[in-house]
Amino acid sequence: MKKLVIKLGVYSFLILISLEILVRIFYLGEDKPSRFVDEKRVEKWVPNQEGYNVTGNRNQNFIRYNINSSGFNSYQEFEPTKDGVEIALVGDSFIEGFHQPYRISIGRKVEQKFNDKIKVFEYGYSGWDMADQLHLINAYKEDFDLIDRIYIKMKFYNDLERGEYFVQKSRLNLESPVNKLLKKSKLLIYFSEIGVLDPVRNLMKDATSLVKGGTQQAKPKKSSEDELEQEKIYLENFKNLVNLYGFDKEKTVLLMDESDTAKIFLDYLDENGFQHIDFGETINNSKRKTTLVYDMHWNNYGRTLIADIIIDNLENSGVVRNN
């Protein structure tokens, strides 16, 4: 029996080592970039990192990322000037662009349309909401004062759950010494990405809930009255964020799917002079697929459509002309 246990242990160890080697050879596990909070309390990626973002369980999306000195995925440095024309795209993972080569990002498509007469800086970070975004603009006010046009990508029902900025420790917990050690194993990263570890995570959540004296229960479906009340809370959160961190209505534009936005919010924007443009009609009614097969982020065609919407707005607003 003792010999059997020893053999099973040795064979299991050798199998794990072999799988680790195979995952590294075929590059199935992505390079997880490190994140931090800078001196202005902005959460972003540690500057000057390179690696590959891998999506899908068979290396279906294998994209190189490049974190610049400002802590964002881009082919260029963010250096606003008084004389040049600079545009800022601010948002979550859709702007961050880990799902597409950074040299053909949304911002780069816009630059090329104007024959590189302008520069587009993409301040994108996975998981950001409106609090993160307005805090960033306020924290780096000197830079954003030089920028000629700011586009903030938002989703009403996701991005207004809080009315004040604070550092979200849940994401930073991924930088704990234990997680950093685990990230050294490409096999663990790969298993995590394809869902192999989900049952273990769910079991741990259930165990934690039981220890705290409760059980995981499905959330009851909200009534229309509850939804309206929630929408009012989101609107108040938006008002509070604007009061706390400012909002330059002259040059800042909200970019959103208006078919998935509460009417109470759209009415407030119109009544109070907030600029906004809709990408939902174009994206949702496209005859071609606009998202990745295995992921809801925009594919190259979807990003081209978003770039075209921004280009039209820049031309119509007179910020830049393609002469």
N, C-alpha and C positions, 0 to 999 in steps of 0.2 A: 504493500500500500504506500509506504514511504517513497519507494522508487517511482511509483506511478505519479504521485503528487509532484515529485521533483521533475520528472519528464514533462508533465503538463506545464509546469512553471517555465521550464527552459524553452519548450516549443512555443508557448504563448509569447514569451519575450522575443524569440526569433521572428515570429509572425508579425509582431508589432514593429520590430525594426525593419523588416522587409517592406511592410506597408508604408512606413515613414519614408523609406528610400524611394519607393515607387511614386508616392505623392510628390516628392521633391523632383524626381526625374521628369514627370509629366506636368509639373507645375499646377497641380490641382488646388493647392491651398494658397490663398491670397497673402500678400504682404500687408499685414495690418499696420497702418501708420500710427504713430503715437500722437496723443493730444495733450494739451495743457491749457492753463489759464494765464494770459499775459499780465503785464503790470497794470493794464487798464481794465482788468477783470473781463476780458473777452476770451471766451473759450474757442480754441481753433487748433489746427494741426501744428505740431512742432515744425518750425521752418526747415527748409532744405532737405526734404526726404524724397526718395524715389522708390518706386515699387510697382507691383501689378495688382490690379483689382480683378478678381476672378468671380464670375457669376455662373450658376448652373453646376450640375454635378458631373458634367463631362467637358469642363473647360469651354463652355459655350460662349462666354464673353471674357476675353483676356485682354485687358486694357492697362496700359502704363499710365501711372499718374506722376505728377511732378509738383511738389509743394514748394512754392517760392519763399523768399525771405519774409514775406508778410504772413505766411501760414495758410496759404490758399492754393488750390490746384490751378496752375496756370503756366503757360509757356513764357510769360513775361513778368517783370517786376511791376509793382503798383507805385508809380511815381507821378502823381497829379501835378500839373503845371498851370500857371496863369495864362499862358499863351495858347497852348494846345487845346483840342476838344477831347474831353475824356468822359466816358459813360461808365456808370457802375451798375452791375447786376448783382442784387443781394438776394439770397435765398437759401434754401435747404439743399438736399442732395440733387435735386433737379438742376440747380445752378452749379453746384459743385462739380458735377460731370465726371464722376469716377466710372461711368458706364460708357464713355465715349473718349476716343483719343483727345487729349487736351489741345492738340494742335488743330482740331476741327470742331472746337466747342461752339456754343451759341455765340459767345462774344467774338470769337475769331471769324465766324461767318458774317457777322455784322461789320467787322473791320474790313473784310475783303470786299464787301458790297460797296463800301465807300473808298475803295482803292487805298486802304491804309492811311487815310487822312485823319482818322480818329483812332483812339485807343479805347478798348473796353476792358474794364477790370471786373473780374468775376469773384465776388465775395460770397462763396458758397460753402456751407458746412452742414453735414448730415444731421438732421434732427432739429435744426434751428426753427424757432417760431418768431412771431412778431416782436416779442420782448427782446430776444437775442438780436434781431435785426436792427431795431431802433436804438438799442443800447450800443451796438457797433458804430452806427452812424454818429451818435452823440459822442462816444468815446474818442473817435478819430475825426472830430469835427473839423480840424484844420485841413485834413485831406479832403473831406467831403465838401467843404466850402469851395474848393477849387474844381470839383467835378461838376460838369455842366448838366448832367441828367442822371437821375437815379431811378432804377426800376426795382421794385420789391416784389418778388414772387411770393404769393401767399395763398393759403387755403383757409377760408373762413372757419370751417368747423374743426380745424386742427390747430390753428396758429394763434388763437385768442383765448386760450384756457387760463391765462394768468394776466394780471394787470400791472405787474411790476417785475423788473428783471432781477434774477438771482442766479448764481451759478448752480447748474443742475449736477449734483454729485453722482447721480446714477450713471452718467456717461463717464465721468472721471474715475469712477470705481474700476473701470476697465484698465486703468493704468496702475492698479495696485501691484505690489511685488509678486503676488501669487499669479495674477493674470499675465503679467509680463513674462513670468517663467513659463506658463502654459503656452503663450504665444510662440515660444521657440519651437514648439512641435507643429509642423505643417499638417500632420495627420489629425491632430485635435482640431485645428482650424478648419480643415476640410470636413470633418465629421460634424462640426458645429454648423457650417454653412449649408450642408445638405439635410440637416434635421435629425441626424443619428442621435445626437445628445438631447433632443427635445424631451423624450420620456424621463430622462434623469432630471432635467430642469423642472419639469412638471411635478415630479415626485417630491423634489426638494421644496417647491412652493407649497404643496399640500401639507408636507410635514411641518413647515414653518407656520402655516395657518393653524394646524392642530395644536401646536405648542402654544400659540397665542390664544387658544380657546375658541376658535371659530372654524368654519369650513368654507371652501370656495363655492360661491353660489352664482348662478347666471344672473346678470343684471336684468331687471324687468324692462320690458319694452316701454319707451316713453310715449306718453300721450301727446296730442298736438299742443295742448296747453303747456305741458312740460317743455316741449321743444321750443315753443315761443319764449318761455321764460329763460331758457338756456341761451337763446339767441340774444335776448336783451342783456344777459350777463356778458356775453362775448362783446357786444357793442360797447358796454360800459368799460370793459377791459381795454378796448381800443382807445376810447376817449382818455382813459387814465394814462396809457402808455404815451399818447401824443402829448399830454400835459407834462409828463415827467421828462421825456427825452426829446421833444420837439419834432416837427414835421414840416419841411419846407414844401409848401403846396405848389410853389411856382415851378419847381424842377423835379419833384418826386412823383412817380406814377406807380400805382398798384397794378400788378399783373396777375390776373386770376381767371379761373373758370367761373363765369358769372351764373352759369346754369346750376352750379353747386354752391351758391352764395345766398344767404338770407336776404329777402327783399328789404327788410328793415335796415340792413347794413348798407345796401346799395342806395337806398333813399337818403340815408344820412350822408353818404359820401357826396351825392349830387347836391344836396341842400347846403353843404358846408364847403364846397369848392375843392374837394379832393379829386385829383385826376386818377382815372382808372381805365384800363383797357381789358377787353375780354379775349382770352385765347380759346375758350371752351367751344365756341361755335366752329372755329376752324379745325381744331384737333378732333372734336367728337364727330364731326360730319365728314371727315376725310375718307375718301374711297380707298386710300392706301393705309396700311397699318402704321400707327404712329408711336407704338410702344414696343419694347423688346418682347420676344416670345415668352420668356420665362420670368419677366420682371415688368412692373408697370411704369418704369422710367421711360422717358422718351427715347426712341431710337434716332438714328441719324436724320431720317426724314422728318420726324416729329420736331427735332431741334431746328431743322431748316425752316419749318413753318413758324416756330416761335421767333426765330431770328427775323423772318420776313415781317412779322407783326411789329416787332421793335423798330425795324427799319422804316416801315410806313409811318409809325408814330414820330420818329425822329425827323423825317422829312415834312410831315404835316405840321409839326410844332415849330419848324424853322430852326431847330437846334443845329442841324447839319443838312447840307444839300449835296446831292451827288451830281456835281457839274463836271 
